[in-house]
Amino acid sequence: MRAFEYRAPTTLSEALKLLAEAKGEVRPLAGGTDLVPQVREGRKRPTMVLDVKRISELRRLEYDPGMGLRLGAAVSCSVIASHPQVRRYFPALAQACALVGSIQIQNRATVGGNICNASPSADTVPPLLCLDARAFIAGGRGQREVALESFFRGPGRTILARDELLVEVVVPPPPKFSAASYMRFIPRSEMDIAVAGVASLVVLDGGRQCQEARIALAAVAPQPSRAPEAEAALQGRPLDAKALEEAGELAAKMAKPITDIRGGAEYRRELVKVLTRRTLEQCLEALKRGPR
Ligand SMILES: Cc1cc2nc3c(=O)[nH]c(=O)nc-3n(C[C@H](O)[C@H](O)[C@H](O)COP(=O)(O)OP(=O)(O)OC[C@H]3O[C@@H](n4cnc5c(N)ncnc54)[C@H](O)[C@@H]3O)c2cc1C
């Protein structure tokens, strides 16, 4: 491993100053579960590693019924998965955080690291896309806010400039009469990354018709994304078996999977179809138990 400088600022302004003034390649470090193996294997060769875990803005986890959830980039998956208000109002996000790696990995891995690593199979991203999350970014030229869907540029690539940090993700309160679910397929029960993943969110109108559906896919395209055709096909319809099957087929059509060691493209499309139907069924089950 090549030697690098290690800095651990305690304020956001100090971190941004270090980023702005650094000469070589600076890599933010959160839990290190992606970055450390990448540096060890020489896939990333930073001259400075900037530990962001001590910055209070990045450690915030607050829920307000009017504003929604403020989720600091350096909050760990285990803290998110066990947070009472996340479990109550954003169960699909809690589900996804509880799937990342293993208990030990979840204790280190952060939501910001999962997003900024920009893996197509990142588990926390599909539920956040369904929840219409927004990313708050700070850098040398000030702060900016983008829809999380526009944060990704492809595998391992994001819109972040070299002097920018992801500060937090803000999730609006869930719509009334809604439920969401995230499921992924892996060949074993843990310590594996998704062959395909699907998050769905369903909003029912006063009756039993679908007012709005949101569907997001992981591991079946260069970046996680929503499936707008499948979403539109459900709008204004009763969510019967035929509607769910059709949505699954449309989501599978939208997917652009690759064939690799973990699964063929056709197999992944089939998984998208099945997981879309199952996550929608889970949403309906949750709504039957008692809509929010
Ligand atoms: C054994 C194992 C199992 C795993 N299983 C899963 C799994 O099931 N699902 C899954 O999705 N992932 C999995 N992962 C990958 C990894 O654990 C997650 O992606 C994790 O959320 C990364 O978070 P981190 O805090 O460790 O990120 P880090 O490794 O610290 O950082 C990841 C990347 O993001 C950048 N970064 C971090 N924070 C910021 C910030 N605030 N602003 C800008 N850039 C930033 C870093 O520079 C780096 O490029 C696994 C990893 C291992 C080692």
The ligand as an SDF file (V2000), in Angstrom:
LIG
                    3D

 53 58  0  0  0  0  0  0  0  0999 V2000
  -17.5890   -7.9220    3.2160 C   0  0  0  0  0  0  0  0  0  0  0  0
  -18.3590   -6.7880    2.5830 C   0  0  0  0  0  0  0  0  0  0  0  0
  -19.7020   -6.9480    2.3180 C   0  0  0  0  0  0  0  0  0  0  0  0
  -20.4190   -5.9080    1.7270 C   0  0  0  0  0  0  0  0  0  0  0  0
  -21.7640   -6.0900    1.4790 N   0  0  0  0  0  0  0  0  0  0  0  0
  -22.4750   -5.0950    0.9190 C   0  0  0  0  0  0  0  0  0  0  0  0
  -23.8770   -5.2680    0.6870 C   0  0  0  0  0  0  0  0  0  0  0  0
  -24.4760   -6.2790    1.0080 O   0  0  0  0  0  0  0  0  0  0  0  0
  -24.5390   -4.2230    0.1180 N   0  0  0  0  0  0  0  0  0  0  0  0
  -23.9220   -3.0650   -0.2410 C   0  0  0  0  0  0  0  0  0  0  0  0
  -24.5820   -2.1690   -0.7600 O   0  0  0  0  0  0  0  0  0  0  0  0
  -22.6030   -2.8800   -0.0150 N   0  0  0  0  0  0  0  0  0  0  0  0
  -21.8750   -3.8690    0.5580 C   0  0  0  0  0  0  0  0  0  0  0  0
  -20.5340   -3.6870    0.7800 N   0  0  0  0  0  0  0  0  0  0  0  0
  -19.8900   -2.4560    0.3870 C   0  0  0  0  0  0  0  0  0  0  0  0
  -19.7640   -1.3920    1.5070 C   0  0  0  0  0  0  0  0  0  0  0  0
  -19.8100   -1.9850    2.7930 O   0  0  0  0  0  0  0  0  0  0  0  0
  -20.8710   -0.3350    1.3980 C   0  0  0  0  0  0  0  0  0  0  0  0
  -20.8860    0.2520    0.1410 O   0  0  0  0  0  0  0  0  0  0  0  0
  -20.7430    0.7220    2.5120 C   0  0  0  0  0  0  0  0  0  0  0  0
  -21.9670    1.3790    2.7050 O   0  0  0  0  0  0  0  0  0  0  0  0
  -19.6750    1.7710    2.2050 C   0  0  0  0  0  0  0  0  0  0  0  0
  -19.6720    2.7040    3.2680 O   0  0  0  0  0  0  0  0  0  0  0  0
  -18.3270    3.1300    4.0050 P   0  0  0  0  0  0  0  0  0  0  0  0
  -18.7260    4.1040    5.0350 O   0  0  0  0  0  0  0  0  0  0  0  0
  -17.5550    1.9540    4.4490 O   0  0  0  0  0  0  0  0  0  0  0  0
  -17.6080    3.8490    2.7870 O   0  0  0  0  0  0  0  0  0  0  0  0
  -16.0610    4.1550    2.5630 P   0  0  0  0  0  0  0  0  0  0  0  0
  -15.3610    2.8980    2.1810 O   0  0  0  0  0  0  0  0  0  0  0  0
  -15.4960    4.9400    3.6820 O   0  0  0  0  0  0  0  0  0  0  0  0
  -16.1840    5.1080    1.2730 O   0  0  0  0  0  0  0  0  0  0  0  0
  -16.7070    4.6240    0.0500 C   0  0  0  0  0  0  0  0  0  0  0  0
  -16.4710    5.6710   -1.0390 C   0  0  0  0  0  0  0  0  0  0  0  0
  -17.2460    6.8330   -0.7930 O   0  0  0  0  0  0  0  0  0  0  0  0
  -16.3990    7.9820   -0.6160 C   0  0  0  0  0  0  0  0  0  0  0  0
  -17.0340    8.7620    0.4520 N   0  0  0  0  0  0  0  0  0  0  0  0
  -17.4010    8.3060    1.6710 C   0  0  0  0  0  0  0  0  0  0  0  0
  -18.0710    9.2710    2.3400 N   0  0  0  0  0  0  0  0  0  0  0  0
  -18.1110   10.3500    1.5330 C   0  0  0  0  0  0  0  0  0  0  0  0
  -18.6830   11.6530    1.6430 C   0  0  0  0  0  0  0  0  0  0  0  0
  -19.3530   12.0360    2.7450 N   0  0  0  0  0  0  0  0  0  0  0  0
  -18.5560   12.5250    0.6080 N   0  0  0  0  0  0  0  0  0  0  0  0
  -17.8840   12.1460   -0.5030 C   0  0  0  0  0  0  0  0  0  0  0  0
  -17.3440   10.9270   -0.7010 N   0  0  0  0  0  0  0  0  0  0  0  0
  -17.4480   10.0340    0.3210 C   0  0  0  0  0  0  0  0  0  0  0  0
  -15.0180    7.4320   -0.2910 C   0  0  0  0  0  0  0  0  0  0  0  0
  -13.9760    8.3130   -0.6590 O   0  0  0  0  0  0  0  0  0  0  0  0
  -15.0200    6.1530   -1.1180 C   0  0  0  0  0  0  0  0  0  0  0  0
  -14.7090    6.4420   -2.4650 O   0  0  0  0  0  0  0  0  0  0  0  0
  -19.7700   -4.7020    1.3800 C   0  0  0  0  0  0  0  0  0  0  0  0
  -18.3980   -4.5410    1.6690 C   0  0  0  0  0  0  0  0  0  0  0  0
  -17.7010   -5.5630    2.2630 C   0  0  0  0  0  0  0  0  0  0  0  0
  -16.2360   -5.3660    2.5830 C   0  0  0  0  0  0  0  0  0  0  0  0
  1  2  1  0
  2  3  1  0
  2 52  2  0
  3  4  2  0
  4  5  1  0
  4 50  1  0
  5  6  2  0
  6  7  1  0
  6 13  1  0
  7  8  2  0
  7  9  1  0
  9 10  1  0
 10 11  2  0
 10 12  1  0
 12 13  2  0
 13 14  1  0
 14 15  1  0
 14 50  1  0
 15 16  1  0
 16 17  1  0
 16 18  1  0
 18 19  1  0
 18 20  1  0
 20 21  1  0
 20 22  1  0
 22 23  1  0
 23 24  1  0
 24 25  2  0
 24 26  1  0
 24 27  1  0
 27 28  1  0
 28 29  2  0
 28 30  1  0
 28 31  1  0
 31 32  1  0
 32 33  1  0
 33 34  1  0
 33 48  1  0
 34 35  1  0
 35 36  1  0
 35 46  1  0
 36 37  1  0
 36 45  1  0
 37 38  2  0
 38 39  1  0
 39 40  1  0
 39 45  2  0
 40 41  1  0
 40 42  2  0
 42 43  1  0
 43 44  2  0
 44 45  1  0
 46 47  1  0
 46 48  1  0
 48 49  1  0
 50 51  2  0
 51 52  1  0
 52 53  1  0
M  END
$$$$
